[in-house]
Amino acid sequence: MSSNDLHTQGLTQLARGLENGGFTAVELVTALLDRVEAHDTELNAFITVTADTALQAAERADAERNKGETGVLNGLPLVHKDIFCTRGVLTTCGSRMLENFVSPYDATVVERLAGAGAVMLGKTNMDEFAMGSSNETSYFGPVKNPWDLTCSPGGSSGGSAASVAARIAPAATGTDTGGSIRQPAALTGTTGLKPTYGRVSRYGMIAFASSLDQAGVITRSAEDAALLLGVMAGFDVRDSTSIDHPVPDYLAGLGESLQGLRVGIVRQHFDAGLDAATGNAVRDALAVLEAQGASLTEVDLPNLDLSVPTYYVVAPAECSSNLSRFDGIRFGHRAGNPEDLLDMYCRSRGEGFGAEVKRRILTGTYVLSAGYYDAYYLKAQQVRQLIADDFREAFADVDVIAGPTAPAPAFRLGDKTDDPITMYLNDIYTIGANLAGLPGISIPCGFASELPVGLHLVGPHFGEEQLLRTAHQYQLQTDWHTRCPEGYA
Amino acid sequence: MSAAWEVVIGLEIHTQLATQSKIFSGASTAYGAAPNTQACLVDLGYPGVLPVLNEEVVRMACKFGLAVNATVAPRSVFARKNYFYPDLPKGYQISQYELPIVEHGELFITDEAGKEKRIGITRAHLEEDAGKSVHEGLDRHSGIDLNRAGTPLLEIVSEPDLRSAKEAVAYMRKIHTIVRYLGISDGNMQEGSFRCDANVSVRPRGQDTFGTRTEIKNLNSFRFVERAINFEIERQIDVLEDGGEVVQETRLYDSGRDETRSMRSKEEANDYRYFPDPDLLPVEISEEFIDGVRDTLPELPDDKRHRFIDDYGVKQDDAAILTASRALADYFEAAVAASEAKPQVVANWVIGDLSGALNKEGLEIEACRIPAEDLAGLIKRIQDNTISGKIAKEVFEAMWAGEGTADAVIEARGLKQITDSSAIEAIVDKVIADNPGQAEEYRAGKEKLIGFFVGQVMKETGGKANPGQVNAILRSKLK
């Protein structure tokens, strides 16, 4: 295969090519850096391109391979969402606040992937501090959806999703607090996996809402996601909320058939809020699963309609506290010539944060205030428990729950920016998994108005193997995940 | 203080726990390093970092809970206390709020009437310390030193059971003794390892409800606690007797002026927006863990004091002094064991000359220059009449000055007591011959003069004659 089409291949395929000596890591990385050059002006998927260090890392990878010492990801390129701290590299979190912040350390995710030989091409654009569903809250401007440059790629991991969809990177890391991996994956026709809360370390991942944040991946296939998850997952002593649970070989079980798989369908997922064409694509996907031997059962999640309001109490509460450290004192933006301490705080934060971040800090501060805590925060935590209980009961009868990832395909940039509530409702199907700490995956399952549609699968805690297997088996029967937006082939 | 008013005091004592590393990071807690050299990324609150609980602090809090007969919570929760301050890196302090690790404890103090009094301990919770703002010597700038940020603290909150400044000090001393016995804090007040906030109110005697309280912040010596509280009591009584009302507020004690000053009122108080820290799991403590900690508890001060009284026959007050520090008590016991003397005799030496010498140089018993075995050696030489009690004081001085053991000093300085009666007789004869007038008066019945003659003999012998022998020989020769 010539180096002209290396960008068309997914991770697993590239790994084989490197192994067979068909091309070198340097050739691969060079080809992809050319793709960045060619396409990122229109997409704005990158905040930082680390061309020099990428080429150096590729050289090292080639040298190691020649010596026969290869990690499982040796020489494989990927991009990191700019929420992950990367030593010596700008780490902005999509915010003016961290416009000039160079992290002095690597996040565990970054460290583990690099340790396995992966090569970072750059850092991807995102909604500011991961707060947004369209990538429009980024200080560095919105990312364009490669399927239609007037549309949003979704968010907050919009840059990661767009770069994978546009064949710039074979894989990307992302983070998902309410759907920030799965919704952009759905809107860009990519595969997006959010693991179980605690499966992947949060150390070095700039916190938005600590009890909901989880790192994951955006790839071209479930198989590629399985390859990466195997490297990223596992207990980390630096993250007390990471769970000491064995990491299975996620690739090993992918080949098993779906015979006997019990798939749960939630009726509310298909009600009036769902775009008709999107609904049709998802129903077709369910039929494919059924044809592969899966059985479909209706399950009830009675408190699901409370998930968006619950989320918008819990997440802002945690964010209001997590973002207090951005005070202009030790790092990040500091306002010029402050009159006094209060002025320095007010203007540093006022200038450093964008409107959506401020909205959530204010909401969070309010719900934690004396006199409101019980009515909002405490109540939301109770509802959260009910939602988690609903899922647990549902998983007594089914192995996975399937439905749409987002209520509609990609929307036009600017369409929802004036109405935060409509924007928040874009995550209506994904937020439940975050509140309950469950793993979820979005895979391409068709098109609506010529834009990709995502099928959402949610599993019980540590059910990643089952999700990846289901997704992989589906992808063996369908080719939606191989579709490429025009102009990016 | 007016008899018409009753004082109500509760203390919040902040004890720095003596761990090697910080409560949520691996940085060192050693005091006195150059600014910001002992603060890692976690202490600095860098983006993306996470706290990891130091298990040792749990063990220490558990020890304290057991020592004050408290409940150690099977499940406690860290919460975030949110406020902005430059020396608070994350914009929140990790503390415990609704579910502290220790609850419902008690200890006993001796009140002003000399009676034992129970003081309730509401709770003790773990938290991290903040850093330090530096305002001096930086030319109109403020500096921040984050070495202290993340240092583990145990905040011990008493019930409002204290009724005077003296009781408050007695309680604080008792806590100080306990944490040092347990080895969970060095209790160093100059370095800020042990400090307290005092909640003070007064009410008309006989009234059930509490008066409005004020909180005096950051008192870092026993003397300041007593003076600040007494000032505050007088101030509140003056306000009330003038028909005014006490305002609920936070006050600062100015030791230079010996007064408290308003810092901020209740209205200006922060809303800390406490909520459980989602970065940390609840602390779950098993019965086995508690039993394991219980097995490591040392003998506690009250038990030791009673044992000293019962087993050694030491006077009550002396037993209290000896057990005020575990090291002093250990020293005493080692000296008793080595000396074979009556424990009260040893106690007199330890509380008297030894403590005097230590105090003069501002030393703690840990820095004592005379090992317990050597003090015992000195006491032995008194017991076996090698030296007199008076000479012993000289020997002690020499030992303190580093001249060696009692035997070495006695030998080097030739201080061995003269017990040879013929030698003493010769000197007695000389003294009587030299003072015929006084001898005459004695014989005429002025027996008080025996002291004069003993003194003269001792002077002649350089104090080395056995006083008992001298006395007897004098009396027989002066008949």
Interface residues (C-beta under 8 A of the other chain):
Chain A: F84 C85 T91 C93 L98 F101 S103 P104 Y105 A107 R202 Y203 G204 M205 I206 A207 A209 S210 S211 V237 R238 D239 S240 T241 A317 E318 S320 S321 L323 S324 R325 F326 D327 I329 R330 F331 L341 Y345 T365 L368 S369 A370 Y373 Y377
Chain B: L41 L44 G45 Y46 P47 G48 V49 L50 P51 V52 L53 R80 N82 F84 P86 P89 K90 G91 Y92 I144 D271 R273 Y274 F275 P278 D279 L280 L281
